[in-house]
Amino acid sequence: MMKPTELRAARHKLGLTLESMATLLGYEGRHRRQMGCDLESGRRPIREPQRRLVEAYLSGFRPPDWPG
């Protein structure tokens, strides 16, 4: 289980904004920045697939749509 503080630290290490991290974790639409904020504050749980994606990103994986 990933904690909200660990997600925030990972996002900072990856140099991503809340909105870009939320997009990479599968959130779409105009509320994706809020979804990212909810993940980092603990208001929304970090699901296992999202944790695995973050760990892959920290290990160096970059999908084709990685923010430039």
N, CA, C and O of each residue as an XYZ file, in Angstrom:
272
protein
N       0.846     -1.187      0.000
C       0.000      0.000      0.000
C       0.890      1.248      0.000
O       1.796      1.375      0.824
N       0.628      2.140     -0.908
C       1.391      3.382     -0.990
C       0.664      4.459     -0.205
O      -0.555      4.602     -0.304
N       1.413      5.202      0.564
C       0.853      6.302      1.346
C       0.811      7.572      0.497
O       1.608      7.731     -0.428
N      -0.114      8.471      0.810
C      -0.193      9.736      0.073
C       1.130     10.518      0.066
O       1.491     11.118     -0.946
N       1.842     10.508      1.183
C       3.121     11.234      1.229
C       4.153     10.600      0.304
O       5.002     11.295     -0.254
N       4.081      9.286      0.143
C       5.006      8.596     -0.774
C       4.675      8.944     -2.225
O       5.575      9.108     -3.050
N       3.388      9.056     -2.532
C       2.992      9.449     -3.882
C       3.476     10.857     -4.187
O       3.998     11.112     -5.272
N       3.308     11.769     -3.244
C       3.756     13.153     -3.436
C       5.274     13.191     -3.649
O       5.759     13.893     -4.536
N       6.009     12.450     -2.849
C       7.469     12.411     -2.988
C       7.863     11.839     -4.348
O       8.798     12.331     -4.980
N       7.159     10.812     -4.797
C       7.450     10.225     -6.106
C       7.186     11.225     -7.217
O       7.974     11.344     -8.155
N       6.078     11.943     -7.110
C       5.744     12.946     -8.128
C       6.821     14.016     -8.213
O       7.224     14.419     -9.304
N       7.282     14.471     -7.058
C       8.342     15.486     -7.046
C       9.634     14.926     -7.636
O      10.313     15.608     -8.403
N       9.968     13.709     -7.288
C      11.187     13.076     -7.817
C      11.115     12.941     -9.335
O      12.124     13.079    -10.027
N       9.918     12.670     -9.846
C       9.736     12.518    -11.292
C       9.592     13.859    -12.006
O       9.599     13.905    -13.236
N       9.463     14.948    -11.254
C       9.337     16.276    -11.847
C       7.997     16.512    -12.522
O       7.921     17.217    -13.528
N       6.936     15.925    -11.972
C       5.616     16.032    -12.582
C       4.719     16.981    -11.800
O       4.887     17.165    -10.594
N       3.778     17.571    -12.493
C       2.748     18.379    -11.848
C       1.641     17.445    -11.354
O       1.582     16.279    -11.743
N       0.774     17.967    -10.502
C      -0.383     17.179    -10.054
C      -1.206     16.703    -11.246
O      -1.617     15.544    -11.307
N      -1.439     17.597    -12.180
C      -2.264     17.265    -13.337
C      -1.609     16.207    -14.216
O      -2.281     15.278    -14.665
N      -0.309     16.332    -14.469
C       0.343     15.341    -15.326
C       0.440     13.980    -14.644
O       0.297     12.952    -15.304
N       0.682     13.957    -13.329
C       0.714     12.675    -12.614
C      -0.664     12.030    -12.644
O      -0.775     10.824    -12.864
N      -1.716     12.814    -12.426
C      -3.070     12.273    -12.466
C      -3.383     11.689    -13.836
O      -4.006     10.631    -13.932
N      -2.960     12.364    -14.889
C      -3.168     11.863    -16.245
C      -2.450     10.533    -16.431
O      -3.021      9.588    -16.976
N      -1.207     10.456    -15.982
C      -0.438      9.212    -16.112
C      -1.030      8.075    -15.283
O      -0.800      6.903    -15.583
N      -1.788      8.413    -14.246
C      -2.415      7.388    -13.415
C      -3.827      7.033    -13.889
O      -4.527      6.254    -13.242
N      -4.238      7.609    -15.023
C      -5.485      7.200    -15.640
C      -6.678      8.114    -15.457
O      -7.785      7.765    -15.868
N      -6.483      9.273    -14.853
C      -7.599     10.208    -14.687
C      -7.686     11.111    -15.900
O      -6.671     11.563    -16.430
N      -8.916     11.370    -16.337
C      -9.140     12.203    -17.513
C     -10.109     13.329    -17.170
O     -10.743     13.332    -16.115
N     -10.200     14.260    -18.069
C     -11.178     15.324    -17.918
C     -10.669     16.505    -17.118
O      -9.513     16.564    -16.701
N     -11.564     17.423    -16.925
C     -11.156     18.692    -16.329
C     -10.878     18.601    -14.830
O     -10.317     19.535    -14.256
N     -11.253     17.507    -14.189
C     -11.050     17.369    -12.751
C      -9.819     16.538    -12.389
O      -9.645     16.178    -11.225
N      -8.966     16.230    -13.360
C      -7.835     15.354    -13.045
C      -6.851     15.975    -12.051
O      -6.255     15.246    -11.258
N      -6.663     17.289    -12.068
C      -5.786     17.906    -11.077
C      -6.347     17.700     -9.672
O      -5.599     17.409     -8.739
N      -7.660     17.849     -9.523
C      -8.306     17.626     -8.228
C      -8.165     16.173     -7.800
O      -7.967     15.893     -6.617
N      -8.265     15.249     -8.743
C      -8.093     13.828     -8.422
C      -6.677     13.575     -7.890
O      -6.490     12.830     -6.929
N      -5.689     14.203     -8.525
C      -4.310     14.065     -8.045
C      -4.161     14.620     -6.647
O      -3.485     14.024     -5.808
N      -4.782     15.751     -6.389
C      -4.753     16.357     -5.055
C      -5.417     15.433     -4.040
O      -4.929     15.280     -2.920
N      -6.528     14.821     -4.433
C      -7.231     13.900     -3.539
C      -6.382     12.672     -3.217
O      -6.426     12.169     -2.095
N      -5.613     12.189     -4.186
C      -4.714     11.053     -3.933
C      -3.634     11.439     -2.935
O      -3.335     10.686     -2.008
N      -3.055     12.608     -3.128
C      -1.945     13.036     -2.275
C      -2.389     13.471     -0.883
O      -1.579     13.511      0.043
N      -3.659     13.793     -0.733
C      -4.154     14.209      0.581
C      -4.771     13.041      1.349
O      -5.055     13.164      2.540
N      -4.977     11.918      0.681
C      -5.583     10.772      1.325
C      -7.098     10.721      1.219
O      -7.726      9.803      1.748
N      -7.698     11.702      0.535
C      -9.160     11.696      0.364
C      -9.609     10.625     -0.626
O     -10.769     10.214     -0.618
N      -8.700     10.179     -1.469
C      -8.990      9.135     -2.448
C      -7.894      8.079     -2.281
O      -6.715      8.426     -2.211
N      -8.261      6.804     -2.217
C      -7.238      5.768     -2.027
C      -6.375      5.580     -3.272
O      -6.843      5.734     -4.400
N      -5.121      5.247     -3.046
C      -4.205      4.921     -4.141
C      -4.378      3.428     -4.408
O      -4.049      2.593     -3.565
N      -4.892      3.106     -5.578
C      -5.168      1.713     -5.917
C      -3.869      0.985     -6.277
O      -2.869      1.600     -6.648
N      -3.917     -0.313     -6.156
C      -2.743     -1.143     -6.437
C      -2.183     -0.936     -7.849
O      -0.966     -0.818     -7.991
N      -3.012     -0.886     -8.900
C      -2.447     -0.630    -10.232
C      -1.736      0.724    -10.324
O      -0.732      0.854    -11.024
N      -2.257      1.729     -9.618
C      -1.612      3.041     -9.621
C      -0.264      2.971     -8.906
O       0.714      3.562     -9.364
N      -0.212      2.254     -7.794
C       1.049      2.097     -7.077
C       2.085      1.426     -7.966
O       3.247      1.831     -7.997
N       1.660      0.407     -8.682
C       2.583     -0.313     -9.558
C       3.083      0.582    -10.687
O       4.254      0.512    -11.062
N       2.208      1.418    -11.228
C       2.630      2.366    -12.265
C       3.667      3.341    -11.721
O       4.686      3.592    -12.365
N       3.410      3.885    -10.550
C       4.356      4.840     -9.956
C       5.709      4.162     -9.739
O       6.747      4.764    -10.014
N       5.713      2.944     -9.259
C       6.975      2.235     -9.061
C       7.688      1.993    -10.386
O       8.915      2.072    -10.451
N       6.934      1.699    -11.441
C       7.543      1.521    -12.763
C       8.151      2.841    -13.245
O       9.252      2.856    -13.794
N       7.438      3.936    -13.040
C       7.971      5.245    -13.437
C       9.245      5.566    -12.662
O      10.202      6.085    -13.236
N       9.267      5.263    -11.373
C      10.462      5.519    -10.562
C      11.630      4.644    -10.995
O      12.789      5.014    -10.812
N      11.323      3.475    -11.573
C      12.368      2.564    -12.050
C      12.872      2.933    -13.436
O      13.808      2.312    -13.940
N      12.262      3.938    -14.059
C      12.744      4.404    -15.352
C      11.808      4.198    -16.517
O      12.096      4.684    -17.611
N      10.688      3.494    -16.336
C       9.754      3.295    -17.422
C       9.122      4.633    -17.804
O       8.718      5.411    -16.940
N       9.046      4.883    -19.101
C       8.392      6.096    -19.612
C       7.491      5.706    -20.770
O       7.978      5.231    -21.796
N       6.175      5.899    -20.621
C       5.266      5.605    -21.733
C       5.436      6.643    -22.836
O       6.013      7.706    -22.608
N       4.935      6.338    -24.031
C       5.076      7.288    -25.143
C       4.443      8.653    -24.868
O       4.873      9.657    -25.435
N       3.431      8.701    -24.007
C       2.771      9.988    -23.731
C       3.335     10.691    -22.493
O       2.672     11.554    -21.918
N       4.541     10.331    -22.085
C       5.177     10.965    -20.926
C       5.303     12.465    -21.168
O       5.727     12.879    -22.247
N       4.944     13.284    -20.187
C       5.032     14.752    -20.374
C       6.468     15.188    -20.671
O       7.424     14.724    -20.050
N       6.582     16.089    -21.637
C       7.881     16.531    -22.120
C       8.604     17.421    -21.217
O       9.714     17.851    -21.533
